[in-house]
């Protein structure tokens, strides 16, 4: 399991990641409502954002996400869920799944911060 760097999951840093996600999420939602074909490209941007969050918070020197590894900040079944999202990023179900991954990751980073503070 690839651990995390405590400083990389500070509340300020995590909030900045999620502000970026919320802006993208609103655009993705609008694209799905409009059915204008823009959702896939926006979802691909959001996937890159999610992977960057995992990589930047990891206690490793890797510059790319390693799908064979488990990341401590990733939610349960996160790797499988991310793989599903990547197969068909234009689908609404994948958008909902990515939204859940972001929400669960935010909660997980908060829990990990609290645990690290207790040590």
PyMOL commands that set and color helices and strands:
alter all, ss='L'
color gray80, all
select helices_A, chain A and resi 6-9+11-34+39-57+78-87+92-118
alter helices_A, ss='H'
color red, helices_A
deselect
rebuild
show_as cartoon
